[in-house]
């Protein structure tokens, strides 16, 4: 499955991008400090700098995924998007 976080324009040369998983009120890192975290290390990757690809998805992957972008040199320094993933 591919979850896309599209950055339209930025002045910041390398904006910081983080992905988080929110399930049952618990938030955990998926992609932090430029590397995959937890069980995503072996089954997920970042494409085109912003899209999260999760391989071999299961019902345990059903959650809200949040992409957070920090661009300190831009007018809007931080933004986020939530994507609801439901695996049947």
Secondary structure, DSSP 8 states (H G I E B T S, - for coil): -EE-------SSTT-EEEEEEEETTEEEEEEETTEE-GGGTTTEEEETTTEEEESS--GGG-EEEEEEEE-TTSSS-EEEEEEEE---
